[in-house]
Amino acid sequence: MARVRTAVVIATALVAGLGPVALGGVPAFAAPASVPAATSATAPGATAEAGTVVQEGGRLAVPAGEEGPVTLRLKASLPAGVTGPVKARVELPITNWPPGGWTDHRTAAQIDSTCAVGGGAPARCNWLGTSFTDEPGPYRVLLDLPATEAATTLTYAVTIDMPETLAWIGSLDAPVTLKDAAGTVVARGTAGLDVVQGRPATWNRGAVHGRDKAGILWRYEGTSEAGKPLAAPKKVGGGWNAYDTVVPVDTTRASGHGDLVARDKAGVLWYYKGTGNPDAPFAPRVRVGAGWNVYTALVGRSGDLVARDKAGVLWYYKATGKATAPFAPPVRVGAGWNAYDRFTSLSDQGALARDTAGVLWKYDPRTLTGPTDNQPYKPRVRVGAGWNAYTAVVGTADLGRDRTPDLVARDKEGKLWLYQGVTGASVVPGSSRTPVGGGWNVYDLLF
C-alpha cells in the first residue's frame, strides 16, 4: 500500500507541474525561474509607448503668396530611456493632386523652409517627394529635420514659405514622427496646416494709370486686398499731355511690366517698353510712325494692336517683336465698329466694347491660323446694360486673389468702382461692384 500511495503522490506532482521530486520531499533540481507577466523588452524598431509631439499655437495658416514665411513650432516629449541622435520628420499627406503635371517632386521644389532645433540658428532644409525613392506607401512630400541628441523635451521651429501656385493644397493634418538611430519611433503627433490663397506676386497683379490735367502720369499698383485694391499713387513723370491717346499694348502689371503706345496730337505713334521696375516702369519712347490720327480708337491685344478708323473699319496690327518696328502692316478685320464709343483690353482675355446704348460686350481673343487670318476676336458676348453711367472703363490684370482679370470704372461723380472678373463661358466683369474711392475726376485719362 505504501508503494501505491507513493506512486499517487508522484503522479499528482507531475500533473501539477511540480517536476520530479526525490522521495522524502527534497527537490532533485531547482524549478525554472518564473517569467514576469509583462516585460519592457520589445521587438527591434518599435517602442512599448512612444512620446508625443504637440503643435504650439494651434493650427497654422500658411499663405500661398507674397506674404513670406510663417513658422510651425513643435514640442516633442520623449519617453524615458531614449538615447543617441533623434531625427524628426513632417509629412504632407496630399491626395488632391490637380491637373497640369503636379507631382510630389514639383510641389516639394516650390516650398522654401528653414529648420531650427532647440532654439538654435535656423538653417535651410529641403522638402522631398517620395516617388522614385525607396520610401514605402503612397507618394508624399516629406521634410526631414536635422538630427539632435535625445532629451526629455525637444523643440523645433520650421518656417514655411509657399508661392501662390500651391494654394490648391488646402488643409492638411500632417503626421510628425521622431525616430532614433535604429529607426524606432520615439514620439509622434500631428501638425495642422491650412494653406490659403495669399497675395499674388506683382507679376500677377494689375496696375492702373491716370493722367492729371497738368499732364503728370500717376501709377496705382494692385494690392490684392479687398478693402483697398489699389496702393497709393506713384508719380511716373510729366509731359504726358502731349498725347491724345495712351493705351496698354499688353497687360500692365504691378511688377512694372507691360508696354504702352501713345499717339501725340500730330498723329505720331510712340512705343513705351515696360522695364519691369515699378518705380520707373517705362523705357524711353521709340517712334513707330506718323499718320495714326486716321484712327478713332486703339486697343491692345496681347502685344498686338487693333485700331478703328473714322469709317468704323477695324484694322489688326500684329506684333513683330522688334523694338524699332513693333508692328507689321495692318490687316483689315471688318466694318461696323462705330457702334461702340469705348474700348478697353481685359488683360490677356480679349477686349471689352461699350455700344452707344450703354451695353457692354466682350470679345474673346482668337488664335490666328496663318498670315492671311484677319479675325483677332471670336463673336461677341453680351455682358450687360447700364455701362453709360461711367466716364471711363479700364480693364486690368487681377486686383484680387483669383488670377482673373478685373475692371475698374469711373462714374460721373468721380467715384471709382471695381468689378472683379468671373469665369464662365467667357471671362467677364462680375455683376457686383466694390467702391475703390472718390476724387478720380482729377484725371482726364485712365488706362
C-alpha positions in Angstrom: 0.0 0.0 0.0 2.9 2.3 0.8 4.1 1.9 -2.8 0.7 2.7 -4.2 0.5 5.9 -2.1 3.9 7.0 -3.2 3.1 6.5 -6.8 -0.1 8.5 -6.4 1.9 11.4 -4.8 4.4 11.3 -7.6 1.8 11.3 -10.3 -0.1 14.1 -8.7 3.1 16.2 -8.5 3.8 15.6 -12.2 0.2 16.6 -13.2 0.5 19.7 -11.1 3.7 20.7 -13.0 6.0 20.5 -9.9 8.6 18.4 -11.7 10.4 15.4 -10.4 11.0 15.2 -6.7 13.0 12.9 -4.5 11.4 10.7 -2.1 11.3 12.5 1.3 10.3 15.8 -0.3 13.7 17.1 -1.3 13.8 18.5 -4.9 16.0 16.7 -7.3 16.8 20.1 -9.1 15.6 23.7 -9.0 12.5 24.7 -10.9 12.9 27.3 -13.7 12.7 31.0 -12.7 9.2 32.4 -13.2 8.7 34.8 -16.2 7.0 38.2 -15.3 3.5 38.8 -16.8 4.8 41.9 -18.7 8.2 43.0 -19.8 9.7 46.2 -21.2 11.5 44.4 -23.9 10.0 44.8 -27.4 10.9 43.9 -30.9 13.7 45.9 -32.6 12.4 49.0 -34.4 9.5 49.6 -32.0 8.9 51.0 -28.5 6.3 50.0 -26.0 5.0 53.5 -25.8 6.1 56.5 -27.9 6.2 60.0 -26.7 4.1 62.9 -28.0 4.5 65.8 -30.5 2.4 68.9 -29.8 1.9 71.8 -32.2 2.3 75.0 -30.3 -0.2 77.8 -31.1 -2.8 75.5 -32.8 -3.4 75.1 -36.5 -1.2 77.2 -38.7 -2.5 79.3 -41.6 0.1 79.1 -44.4 -0.5 81.9 -47.1 0.4 80.8 -50.6 1.7 84.1 -51.9 3.9 87.0 -51.3 3.4 87.3 -47.5 6.5 85.5 -46.7 7.2 82.5 -44.4 5.2 81.5 -41.3 6.7 79.4 -38.5 5.5 75.9 -37.5 6.5 75.3 -33.9 6.6 71.7 -32.5 7.3 70.4 -29.0 8.2 66.7 -28.6 8.2 64.8 -25.3 10.3 61.6 -25.4 9.8 58.6 -23.1 12.5 57.8 -20.6 15.5 55.9 -21.7 15.8 57.2 -25.2 19.4 57.9 -26.1 21.5 58.9 -29.1 20.6 61.1 -32.0 16.9 61.6 -32.9 15.5 62.8 -36.2 12.1 64.3 -36.8 10.0 64.1 -40.0 7.0 66.1 -41.2 4.8 64.6 -43.9 2.3 66.3 -46.2 -0.4 63.7 -47.0 -1.5 65.4 -50.2 -4.2 63.5 -52.1 -6.0 66.2 -54.1 -3.4 66.5 -56.9 -4.6 69.0 -59.5 -4.2 68.5 -63.3 -1.4 70.2 -65.1 1.6 68.0 -64.2 1.6 68.5 -60.5 3.8 65.8 -58.8 5.2 65.3 -55.3 8.7 66.4 -56.6 7.3 69.6 -58.3 5.4 70.5 -55.2 8.4 69.9 -52.9 10.6 72.1 -55.0 8.4 75.1 -54.6 8.3 75.0 -50.8 11.0 77.0 -49.0 11.8 76.2 -45.4 14.3 76.7 -42.7 14.7 74.4 -39.7 15.9 75.1 -36.1 16.2 72.7 -33.2 16.2 73.6 -29.6 16.3 77.3 -30.2 19.4 77.2 -32.4 20.1 79.1 -35.6 17.8 78.3 -38.5 19.3 76.6 -41.5 17.8 75.8 -44.9 16.1 72.4 -45.1 14.6 70.9 -48.2 11.3 69.1 -48.8 11.4 65.8 -50.8 9.0 64.0 -53.0 8.9 60.2 -52.3 8.2 59.0 -55.8 11.3 57.4 -57.4 12.6 56.7 -53.9 12.5 53.7 -51.6 10.0 55.3 -49.3 7.1 53.0 -48.7 3.4 53.9 -49.1 1.7 56.4 -51.3 3.6 59.4 -52.8 4.1 62.1 -50.2 6.0 65.3 -49.6 8.4 65.0 -46.7 10.7 67.2 -44.6 13.4 65.6 -42.5 14.6 67.9 -39.7 18.2 67.9 -38.5 19.2 65.2 -36.1 19.7 66.1 -32.5 20.7 64.4 -29.3 17.8 62.9 -27.3 16.3 64.8 -24.4 13.2 64.7 -22.3 11.8 67.6 -24.4 12.8 68.7 -27.9 11.6 71.8 -29.7 11.5 72.6 -33.4 10.8 75.7 -35.4 10.1 75.2 -39.2 9.5 78.2 -41.4 7.2 77.5 -44.4 7.0 79.8 -47.5 4.8 78.8 -50.4 4.1 80.5 -53.7 0.6 81.3 -54.9 0.8 78.3 -57.2 0.4 75.9 -54.2 -2.9 77.4 -52.9 -4.6 74.3 -54.1 -3.1 72.2 -51.3 -5.8 73.3 -48.8 -6.0 71.9 -45.3 -3.8 69.0 -44.1 -3.3 67.1 -40.9 0.4 66.4 -41.3 1.9 63.5 -39.3 5.1 64.2 -37.3 7.3 61.4 -36.2 10.6 61.2 -34.3 12.9 58.2 -34.6 16.1 57.2 -33.0 19.2 56.0 -34.8 17.8 52.4 -35.0 14.6 53.6 -36.7 12.5 53.2 -33.6 9.6 55.6 -33.3 10.1 57.5 -30.1 7.4 60.3 -30.5 4.5 61.1 -32.8 1.9 63.7 -33.3 0.1 65.8 -35.9 0.5 69.3 -37.2 -2.5 71.2 -38.6 -1.7 73.2 -41.7 -4.2 75.3 -43.6 -2.8 76.5 -46.9 -4.8 79.6 -48.0 -4.6 81.9 -51.0 -2.1 84.6 -50.3 -1.2 87.8 -52.1 -0.3 87.1 -55.7 3.2 88.1 -56.9 3.5 91.5 -58.5 3.6 89.8 -61.9 0.1 88.6 -61.4 -1.3 91.9 -60.1 -2.6 94.7 -62.2 -1.9 98.4 -62.3 -4.0 101.4 -63.3 -2.6 104.7 -64.6 -4.2 108.1 -64.5 -3.0 111.3 -66.2 -3.9 114.5 -64.4 -4.8 117.8 -66.1 -1.2 119.1 -65.7 0.0 116.2 -67.8 1.5 114.2 -65.0 1.1 110.4 -65.1 0.4 108.5 -61.9 0.5 104.8 -61.3 -1.7 102.7 -58.9 -0.5 99.2 -58.3 -2.8 96.4 -57.3 -2.6 95.2 -53.8 -4.9 92.2 -53.9 -6.5 93.4 -50.7 -10.3 93.5 -51.0 -10.8 96.6 -48.8 -8.1 98.6 -50.7 -7.4 97.1 -54.1 -5.1 99.9 -55.3 -2.0 101.2 -53.5 -1.1 104.9 -53.0 -0.2 106.5 -56.3 3.3 106.8 -57.6 4.4 109.6 -59.9 5.7 108.4 -63.2 6.5 111.7 -64.7 5.3 114.8 -66.6 4.7 115.7 -70.2 2.0 113.1 -70.9 -0.4 115.8 -72.1 1.4 115.7 -75.4 -0.7 112.7 -76.2 -4.4 112.4 -77.0 -4.5 108.6 -76.6 -2.5 106.2 -74.4 -3.3 102.5 -74.3 -1.6 99.4 -73.0 -0.4 97.0 -75.7 -0.3 94.1 -73.4 -1.1 93.6 -69.7 0.1 96.3 -67.4 1.3 94.7 -64.2 2.3 95.9 -60.7 5.8 94.4 -61.4 6.5 97.2 -63.8 6.0 95.1 -66.9 3.6 96.0 -69.7 4.1 98.1 -72.8 2.2 101.2 -74.0 1.6 103.1 -77.2 0.9 106.8 -77.1 -0.3 108.9 -80.0 0.6 112.6 -80.0 -1.6 115.4 -81.3 0.2 115.4 -84.6 -0.8 111.7 -85.2 2.7 110.2 -84.5 2.6 106.9 -82.5 5.2 106.2 -79.9 6.1 103.0 -78.2 7.0 102.7 -74.5 8.5 99.4 -73.5 7.9 98.1 -69.9 11.0 97.9 -67.8 10.0 95.6 -65.0 10.9 98.3 -62.5 7.7 99.5 -60.7 9.4 102.8 -59.8 10.4 103.6 -63.4 8.0 101.4 -65.4 8.6 102.7 -68.9 11.8 102.9 -71.0 12.4 105.9 -73.2 9.9 106.1 -76.1 10.5 104.8 -79.6 8.9 106.4 -82.6 6.6 104.0 -84.5 5.4 106.3 -87.3 3.1 109.1 -88.4 -0.5 109.0 -89.7 -2.2 107.4 -86.8 -4.7 110.2 -86.4 -6.8 108.3 -89.0 -7.9 106.1 -86.1 -10.6 107.0 -83.5 -9.8 104.1 -81.1 -6.9 101.9 -80.3 -6.8 98.8 -78.1 -4.0 96.3 -77.3 -4.3 92.5 -77.8 -1.5 90.6 -76.0 1.2 92.6 -77.7 -0.7 93.2 -80.9 -2.6 96.4 -81.7 -6.2 96.8 -83.0 -7.3 100.2 -84.5 -10.6 101.6 -85.7 -10.7 104.2 -88.4 -13.2 107.0 -88.9 -15.4 104.9 -91.2 -15.8 102.2 -88.4 -13.4 99.7 -90.0 -11.2 97.7 -87.7 -7.6 97.0 -88.5 -5.2 94.5 -87.0 -1.5 95.2 -86.4 0.4 92.0 -85.5 3.4 92.4 -83.1 6.8 91.8 -84.7 8.9 91.7 -81.6 11.2 94.4 -83.0 11.7 97.4 -80.8 12.2 99.8 -83.7 9.4 98.4 -85.8 6.9 96.8 -83.3 4.0 96.2 -85.7 3.5 94.5 -89.1 1.5 96.2 -91.8 -2.3 96.4 -90.9 -4.8 93.8 -92.0 -8.4 94.7 -92.4 -10.8 93.0 -89.9 -14.2 94.4 -90.9 -16.6 97.3 -90.7 -19.4 98.3 -88.3 -17.2 99.1 -85.3 -18.6 102.6 -85.0 -21.4 101.0 -82.9 -19.0 101.4 -80.0 -17.9 104.5 -78.1 -15.4 102.9 -75.8 -12.9 100.1 -76.0 -10.6 98.5 -73.4 -8.5 95.4 -73.3 -9.1 92.9 -70.5 -5.6 91.7 -69.8 -4.9 88.6 -71.9 -8.6 87.8 -72.1 -9.5 89.9 -75.1 -11.4 93.2 -75.3 -14.5 94.9 -74.0 -16.5 97.3 -76.1 -19.4 99.6 -74.9 -22.0 100.5 -77.5 -23.8 103.8 -77.8 -26.8 102.4 -75.9 -24.5 101.6 -72.8 -24.4 97.9 -73.4 -21.0 96.2 -72.7 -19.8 93.4 -75.0 -16.9 91.0 -74.6 -14.7 89.9 -77.5 -12.6 86.8 -76.6 -9.2 86.5 -78.4 -8.9 84.1 -81.2 -5.9 82.1 -82.2 -4.8 83.1 -85.7 -4.2 80.2 -88.0 -1.9 81.8 -90.6 -0.7 85.1 -92.2 -4.0 85.5 -94.1 -6.2 85.1 -91.0 -7.5 88.5 -90.1 -10.0 87.7 -87.3 -8.4 88.5 -83.9 -11.6 88.0 -82.0 -14.4 85.5 -81.5 -18.0 86.5 -81.8 -19.0 88.9 -79.1 -20.7 88.0 -75.8 -23.1 90.4 -74.1 -22.0 91.5 -70.6 -24.9 93.8 -69.6 -26.5 97.2 -69.9 -26.1 100.4 -67.9 -22.5 101.0 -68.6 -23.1 104.5 -69.9 -23.1 105.6 -66.2 -19.3 105.6 -66.5 -16.9 108.1 -68.0 -14.1 105.6 -68.1 -13.9 101.8 -68.2 -10.5 100.2 -67.8 -9.7 96.5 -67.9 -6.8 95.3 -65.7 -4.9 92.2 -64.6 -6.2 90.7 -61.3 -6.6 93.2 -58.5 -7.9 90.4 -56.2 -6.6 86.9 -55.5 -8.1 84.7 -58.1 -5.8 85.5 -61.0 -8.8 86.5 -63.1 -8.7 89.9 -64.9 -10.7 92.7 -63.4 -12.2 96.0 -64.4 -12.4 99.5 -62.9 -15.0 102.1 -63.9 -15.3 105.8 -63.0 -18.7 107.3 -62.7 -19.7 110.9 -63.4 -19.1 112.0 -59.8 -15.5 110.8 -59.9 -16.0 107.6 -57.9 -14.1 104.5 -59.0 -15.6 101.1 -58.8 -14.1 97.7 -59.0 -15.7 94.8 -60.9 -14.0 91.5 -60.2 -13.8 89.2 -63.2 -15.7 86.0 -63.2 -15.1 82.9 -65.3 -17.8 81.1 -67.3 -18.2 80.7 -71.0 -16.0 83.8 -71.1 -14.1 85.9 -68.6 -16.3 89.0 -67.9 -16.8 91.6 -65.2 -19.0 90.3 -62.4 -22.4 91.7 -61.7 -21.5 93.3 -58.4 -19.2 96.2 -57.8 -17.0 97.4 -54.9 -16.2 101.1 -54.2 -12.5 102.0 -54.6 -12.7 105.7 -53.7 -13.6 109.1 -54.9 -11.7 112.0 -56.5 -10.9 110.3 -59.7 -12.2 113.2 -61.8 -8.8 114.8 -61.4 -7.7 112.6 -64.3 -8.6 113.3 -67.9 -7.3 109.9 -69.0 -7.4 106.5 -67.3 -5.8 103.3 -68.7 
